[in-house]
């Protein structure tokens, strides 16, 4: 097959079979560089409702995004009497393993029922593959190992959805969230106190054992994704982007590889529709910096830069400028009113405030959850996202695009909270 550098159109991978019947939702995307293979995951549901999830499905594709294998049900990722939800894959580069995390929820118990009753019905599980998704191991239930007695305070929880990451240190990080019940009153819990908070599940021994970090507080945060950013000073920082009900995105930073995060900051530049929506974020090192690039604010570079997210000063290398060695890419619906017009945002200075570009509209119309994958050293990116003509659950489509396309569409502009920004359309 002839290789191409960009897939200039949206390719449907999972198609709704009937408006009131079988539907595919909750995309997760992973790129395995050793075999140059995309792994596209989704939930198969008997209807579009969360409680009607059945099991996970997978399609494997080549790097070009033009050729995909037929859909395969992942029956290894199941527990008896449970439905499987929230695919969250991560690639472990040393041993070449793909870990696929997910939750298994008992019967048709809804998330709302768990929150109201305070009785968790979810299990934390994973399967792994040594051959880029061709075959999979048996399921492993990590609930007791990772959560243990803390589950008494977790009304419910979930991972992802979307990809996890491996840090430069080797740590594997799986984003997650829980509805936490902080107080007890004799034999009764203050159920109305259950509040959602994001957190990380991680492994420091290449996946042999797993643990969970601290809750991201005090802001209410739900589904999240993380990306590791390296400043010009060489300091690794873990960036977290989280869904909120506050009509804008929450951002938080960790300097200890995700064990704990500083207090989240709400970013008014990144809007959320009513009730919010999941979004995706990836970091990457730019292959080239556009000529004539300057500080987004157009100012001289200070000796000491203030990072509002970090809440403290940090000193970059002398003469380094404000550009980071790592940039961020973010995908999310761009409307404040409803889930429409999926946008791609670029941030060339992740540790600075007000540095997100205007969105490049990848899909006009209804859209929902999405997941990004960066093809390191190739200048390519993949996006797997929910979309449709009338409803967001009509299909899950794939799009491959280049770094040059991103720069040409966002024009390197940074958004500002005091001006209107017209998104660039594909």
C-alpha positions in Angstrom: 0.0 0.0 0.0 1.3 3.5 -0.9 1.9 5.6 2.2 0.5 9.0 2.5 1.4 11.7 5.0 -2.1 12.9 5.7 -5.6 11.6 5.7 -7.6 14.7 4.6 -11.0 13.3 5.4 -12.9 11.7 8.3 -13.1 8.0 8.0 -16.0 6.3 9.9 -14.7 3.3 11.9 -17.8 2.5 14.0 -21.3 3.1 12.6 -24.5 3.2 14.6 -26.6 0.2 13.3 -30.0 1.7 14.3 -31.2 4.9 15.9 -32.6 3.0 18.8 -30.4 0.0 18.5 -26.7 -0.9 18.5 -24.5 2.1 19.0 -20.8 2.6 19.4 -19.6 5.2 21.9 -16.6 6.3 24.0 -13.5 6.3 21.6 -10.0 5.5 22.7 -7.0 5.7 20.4 -3.4 4.4 20.7 -0.5 4.4 18.3 2.1 1.6 18.7 5.3 3.0 17.0 7.2 -0.3 16.9 4.6 -1.8 14.5 3.3 1.5 13.2 -0.2 0.5 14.1 -3.3 2.4 15.3 -5.6 0.7 17.9 -9.1 2.2 17.9 -11.3 1.1 20.8 -15.0 1.8 21.5 -17.9 0.6 23.6 -20.5 -1.5 21.9 -24.0 -0.7 23.3 -27.5 -2.1 22.7 -28.7 1.5 22.7 -26.9 4.8 23.2 -27.5 4.8 26.9 -24.6 4.2 29.4 -26.4 1.5 31.2 -26.8 -0.5 27.9 -23.1 -0.9 27.3 -22.1 -4.4 26.4 -18.4 -4.9 25.7 -15.4 -3.2 24.1 -14.6 -3.5 20.4 -11.3 -2.9 18.5 -10.2 -2.0 15.0 -6.5 -2.1 14.0 -5.2 0.3 11.4 -2.0 1.1 9.6 -0.1 4.3 10.1 -1.6 6.0 7.1 -5.1 5.7 8.5 -6.4 4.4 5.2 -6.6 0.7 5.9 -8.3 -0.9 8.9 -9.0 -4.5 9.9 -12.6 -5.6 10.6 -14.1 -4.8 14.0 -13.2 -7.4 16.7 -15.1 -7.8 20.0 -12.8 -7.9 23.0 -14.5 -10.7 25.0 -11.3 -11.0 27.1 -12.2 -7.6 28.6 -15.3 -8.9 30.5 -16.4 -10.1 33.9 -19.5 -12.3 34.3 -22.6 -10.3 35.1 -20.9 -7.0 34.3 -20.9 -4.6 31.4 -17.5 -3.2 30.1 -17.0 0.6 29.8 -14.4 3.4 29.4 -11.5 2.0 27.4 -8.1 3.5 28.4 -5.1 2.0 26.6 -1.4 2.8 27.3 1.7 1.5 25.6 4.7 0.4 27.7 7.7 1.1 25.5 10.4 -1.0 27.3 8.6 -4.4 26.9 6.4 -3.4 24.0 3.2 -4.2 25.9 -0.2 -2.6 25.4 -2.2 -2.3 28.6 -6.0 -1.8 28.1 -7.7 -0.5 31.3 -11.5 -0.3 31.7 -14.2 -0.7 34.3 -16.7 -3.5 34.6 -20.0 -2.3 36.1 -22.5 -4.8 37.6 -25.6 -5.4 35.5 -27.5 -2.3 34.5 -26.7 -0.3 37.6 -26.3 3.4 36.5 -23.7 5.8 37.7 -26.4 7.9 39.2 -27.8 5.0 41.2 -24.3 4.4 42.6 -23.8 8.1 43.5 -27.2 8.3 45.3 -26.9 5.0 47.2 -23.2 5.4 47.9 -22.7 1.7 46.8 -20.0 1.2 44.2 -20.8 -1.3 41.5 -17.6 -0.8 39.4 -14.5 -3.0 39.1 -11.1 -1.8 37.9 -9.7 -4.2 35.3 -7.2 -4.5 32.5 -5.9 -6.9 29.8 -2.6 -6.7 27.9 -1.2 -7.5 24.5 2.3 -8.4 23.4 1.5 -8.2 19.7 0.0 -4.7 19.1 -3.6 -5.9 19.8 -3.7 -9.1 17.8 -4.2 -11.2 20.9 -4.9 -10.4 24.5 -4.3 -11.8 28.0 -7.0 -12.9 30.4 -8.6 -10.1 32.4 -7.1 -9.0 35.7 -9.2 -7.4 38.4 -7.2 -4.7 40.3 -10.0 -3.3 42.5 -8.7 -4.6 45.8 -5.0 -4.0 44.9 -5.4 -0.4 43.8 -8.4 0.9 45.8 -8.6 -1.4 48.8 -10.5 -0.1 51.8 -10.8 3.3 50.2 -13.6 1.9 48.1 -15.9 2.5 51.1 -15.6 6.2 50.3 -15.9 5.8 46.5 -19.5 5.9 45.5 -18.3 5.0 42.0 -15.3 5.5 39.8 -14.1 5.2 36.2 -10.9 5.4 34.2 -10.2 7.7 31.2 -11.8 7.4 28.9 -9.1 7.8 26.3 -5.4 7.0 26.4 -3.0 6.8 29.3 0.7 7.7 29.1 4.1 6.5 30.1 6.3 9.2 31.6 10.0 9.8 30.9 10.7 8.2 34.3 9.0 5.0 33.1 5.9 5.4 35.2 2.7 4.3 33.6 -0.2 6.7 34.3 -3.9 6.0 33.9 -6.3 9.0 34.4 -9.3 8.3 36.5 -12.0 9.9 38.6 -14.2 9.0 41.6 -17.3 10.3 43.3 -15.8 10.6 46.8 -17.8 10.4 50.1 -15.7 12.1 52.7 -17.9 11.8 55.8 -19.8 9.2 57.8 -22.5 9.8 60.4 -22.9 6.7 62.6 -24.0 4.1 60.0 -25.0 6.5 57.4 -23.0 8.4 54.8 -23.6 12.0 53.9 -24.5 11.0 50.4 -25.2 14.5 49.3 -21.5 15.2 50.0 -20.3 12.8 47.3 -18.2 15.0 44.9 -16.3 13.9 41.8 -12.5 14.4 41.8 -9.9 13.3 39.2 -6.9 11.2 40.2 -4.2 9.1 38.7 -3.6 5.3 38.8 0.0 4.5 38.2 2.7 1.8 38.1 6.4 2.2 38.7 7.4 -1.4 37.8 6.2 -1.5 34.2 2.7 -2.7 35.1 3.5 -5.4 37.7 1.8 -3.5 40.5 -0.5 -0.5 40.5 -1.5 2.3 43.0 -3.7 5.4 43.1 -2.6 8.9 43.7 -4.3 11.7 45.7 -7.6 13.3 44.6 -7.3 16.5 42.7 -9.0 19.1 45.0 -10.9 21.2 45.8 -12.5 21.9 42.4 -15.0 19.4 41.1 -13.4 17.5 38.2 -14.5 14.4 36.4 -13.2 12.7 33.2 -9.6 13.8 32.6 -6.5 13.2 30.5 -2.8 14.0 31.2 0.3 14.9 29.2 3.9 15.3 30.3 5.4 18.6 29.4 9.1 19.4 29.5 10.1 23.0 29.8 13.3 24.6 28.4 14.6 24.3 31.9 14.4 20.5 31.6 11.8 20.2 34.3 9.2 17.5 33.7 5.7 18.5 34.6 2.5 16.5 34.3 -0.4 18.5 32.9 -4.0 17.5 33.6 -7.1 18.7 31.6 -10.3 17.8 33.3 -14.0 18.1 32.6 -16.1 20.3 34.9 -19.7 21.4 35.2 -18.5 25.0 35.5 -18.8 25.8 31.7 -15.0 25.8 31.3 -12.1 23.4 31.5 -10.0 22.8 34.7 -6.2 22.5 34.4 -3.8 21.2 37.1 -0.1 20.5 37.3 1.9 17.9 39.1 5.7 18.0 39.7 5.8 14.5 41.4 4.7 12.4 38.4 1.0 12.5 39.2 1.0 11.4 42.8 -0.6 14.7 43.8 -1.6 17.8 41.9 -1.8 21.5 42.8 -5.2 23.1 43.0 -6.8 23.2 39.6 -7.3 26.5 37.8 -10.4 27.1 35.6 -9.4 28.2 32.1 -12.1 30.5 30.6 -10.5 30.0 27.2 -11.5 26.4 27.0 -15.3 26.3 27.2 -17.5 23.5 28.2 -21.1 22.9 27.1 -23.8 22.5 29.7 -22.9 19.5 31.9 -19.4 19.4 30.3 -17.9 16.9 27.9 -14.8 14.7 27.8 -11.8 16.0 25.9 -8.3 14.8 24.9 -4.8 16.2 25.3 -1.4 15.0 24.0 2.1 16.6 24.3 4.7 16.5 21.5 8.0 18.0 20.6 7.7 20.3 17.5 9.8 19.2 14.6 10.4 22.8 13.7 9.5 26.1 15.2 7.8 28.5 12.7 10.0 31.4 11.6 9.3 34.7 13.2 7.7 33.1 16.3 7.7 35.3 19.4 6.3 35.4 22.9 2.5 35.1 22.4 2.0 38.3 24.3 4.5 40.1 22.1 6.6 41.1 25.1 10.3 40.7 26.0 11.1 37.4 27.6 11.5 37.8 31.4 14.3 36.3 33.4 11.8 34.7 35.7 8.6 33.4 34.3 5.4 33.2 36.4 3.4 30.0 36.0 -0.1 30.6 37.2 -0.8 26.9 37.2 2.3 26.0 39.2 1.6 28.9 41.5 5.3 29.7 41.8 8.3 31.0 39.9 10.6 28.8 37.9 13.8 29.8 36.1 14.2 28.7 32.5 17.6 28.2 30.9 19.2 31.5 30.1 18.0 32.9 26.8 15.5 30.0 26.4 12.5 32.2 25.7 9.0 31.3 26.5 8.5 28.4 24.2 8.5 25.0 25.8 10.3 21.9 24.5 6.9 20.3 24.6 3.7 21.6 23.1 0.1 20.6 23.8 -2.7 19.6 21.5 -6.3 19.5 22.8 -9.6 18.3 21.2 -13.1 19.2 22.4 -16.4 20.6 21.2 -16.1 24.3 20.8 -19.6 25.5 21.6 -20.7 26.8 25.0 -24.3 25.8 24.3 -24.1 22.2 23.0 -21.8 19.5 21.8 -21.0 20.7 18.3 -18.0 21.6 16.1 -15.1 19.5 17.3 -12.0 21.8 17.6 -8.3 21.2 17.8 -6.4 23.7 20.0 -2.6 24.2 20.1 -0.6 25.5 23.1 3.0 26.3 22.4 3.8 27.4 26.0 1.9 25.0 28.3 3.2 26.5 31.5 2.1 30.0 30.7 -1.4 31.5 30.9 -3.6 32.4 28.0 -1.6 30.5 25.4 -4.2 28.3 23.7 -4.8 29.0 20.0 -8.1 29.5 18.3 -9.6 26.1 17.5 -9.3 24.5 14.1 -12.7 22.9 13.4 -12.1 19.2 12.5 -15.8 18.4 12.3 -18.8 20.8 11.8 -21.9 19.5 13.5 -22.8 17.3 16.4 -19.8 15.8 18.2 -18.8 14.3 21.5 -16.0 12.4 23.1 -12.6 12.2 21.3 -9.1 10.9 21.7 -5.8 12.1 20.3 -2.6 10.2 19.4 0.7 11.8 18.5 3.1 10.0 16.2 6.4 11.1 17.7 9.1 12.3 15.3 6.7 12.0 12.3 4.8 15.2 12.7 1.5 13.3 12.5 -1.5 13.2 14.7 -4.6 11.0 14.9 -8.0 11.8 16.3 -10.8 9.4 17.0 -14.1 11.1 17.7 -17.9 10.8 18.0 -19.8 12.7 15.4 -22.8 12.7 13.2 -25.1 14.7 11.0 -28.0 15.0 13.5 -26.6 13.3 16.6 -23.2 12.8 18.1 -23.7 9.0 18.5 -24.2 8.2 14.8 -20.6 7.2 14.3 -17.0 7.2 15.5 -14.7 8.6 12.9 -10.9 8.8 12.5 -8.8 11.7 11.1 -5.1 11.8 10.5 -3.5 15.3 10.1 0.0 16.9 10.1 1.7 19.5 12.3 1.8 21.8 9.3 -1.9 21.6 8.9 -2.4 22.5 12.6 0.0 25.5 12.3 -1.7 26.7 9.1 -5.2 26.5 10.5 -4.6 28.0 14.0 -2.1 30.6 12.6 -0.1 30.5 15.9 -2.7 32.8 17.5 -3.3 32.7 21.2 -6.9 33.1 22.4 -7.8 35.8 24.9 -10.6 35.9 27.3 -11.5 39.5 26.4 -11.9 39.0 22.7 -14.0 36.9 20.4 -12.1 34.3 18.4 -13.5 32.9 15.2 -12.5 29.3 14.8 -10.7 28.1 11.7 -12.6 25.5 9.7 -11.3 22.5 7.9 
